[in-house]
Amino acid sequence: MPKRKRRTAAPLRLPPDGSEAVSQLATGTGWSTNEALAFIVRAGWNALNSGADKIPAFRSVMTAAVAHHETEVAMRKRLATTAEKLRSARRALDTQKGDPDANRRDKQSHHGSPA
């Protein structure tokens, strides 16, 4: 008996407003689109299937995830700025001292190695 090919499920196609909602949630939280879609599906299912008491908890998770992502992005930017200031200060100090290892240490500081 020959093997039958397994049919794969057709990919889901969301209406434009559904795709926009998933994209907005993924962008705002830093989640993947699959994570955002799964979250929206769970929240919607609970809203429709007598789980309406869970909606405030879903809203709380979403709000906290957005706040966390915004803080994470802001801290990365701030860390990049302070890292550049630190590298510049080390270069200035090494130039004043005439340190021959200044260039090597500067390259190591890009990778988080101690100077």
N, C-alpha and C positions, 0 to 999 in steps of 0.2 A: 504494500500500500504506500503510495508516494506521500511524502510529507507536504502538508499544506503550509503555504506561507502565512505567517502571522500578520494579521492586519494591525497596523498601528492606529491608534486613535487619531482622528483628524485634529489638527491643532485648533485650539480655541481661538476664536476671533471675537474680540470685544468691540462693542460700538465705540465710536470716537469719544463720547463722554466717559465711558468706562476706562478706556486707555488713558485718557487725560487724568482721571482720578488716580489710577495706579502710578502713573508717571509722577504726579505731584507728590504722592505719599512716599515713593521711593526716593525722590530728590530731597524732600524735606527731612527724611529720617536717616538717609544714608543706607537704607535697606536695598537689597536687590529687587528687581521688578517681581520676581517670583514670591519673595517674602511679603512685599506690599500687597500683591494680589491675594495671597493666602490670608493675610490679615483682614482685608476687605471682605473676602468671602466668609470668613468666620464671623465677623461682626454682622454682616448682613443676614447670615443664617440664624444667628442668635436673635436678631431683631424680629425676624419673621417666625421663628419657631419657639415661641414662648420663652425666649432667653433675654427678653428686653431688660431684665434687671441687670444683665451683664454689660449693657451698652455704656453706662458711666465708667466702668472699669476699662473697656476698650478705648474710650475717649481719653482716659487718664494715661493709658499706655502710649497712645499715639502722641499726646501732648508732651509726655516725658521724653519720648524718642526724638521728637523734633528739637526740643530744648537741648538734649544731650548732643545731637548732631551739630547744632549751631555752636555750642560750646567747644566741641572737638575741632571744628573748622577754625574757629577764632583762635584757639590755643595753638594750633599748628602754625597759623600765620604769625602769631606773636613769637613762638619759639623760633621760627625762621628768621625773624627780625633780630631777636636777641642773639642768635647764633652768629649772624653776620657781624653784629657789633662786637661780639667776643673775638671773632677771627681778626677783625680790623684792629682791635686793641692789642692783641698778641703780635700782629705784624708790626705795629708801631713800636711796641716794646722791643721786639727782636731787632728792628732796624736801628733803634737807639743804642742797643748793646753791641751791634755788629755781630750778632750770633750767626755762625755759619750753618747751624741746624734749623734755622727759622723756617726755611721753605719746607723741609721734611715734616716738621711739627704741624705746620699749617695744613698740609695735605692729610695728615693723620686726624686732625680735628674735624675734617669733613666726614670721617667715618666713625666718630665718637670715641676714638682712642685718646687716652690722656696725653697731655703735652709733656 
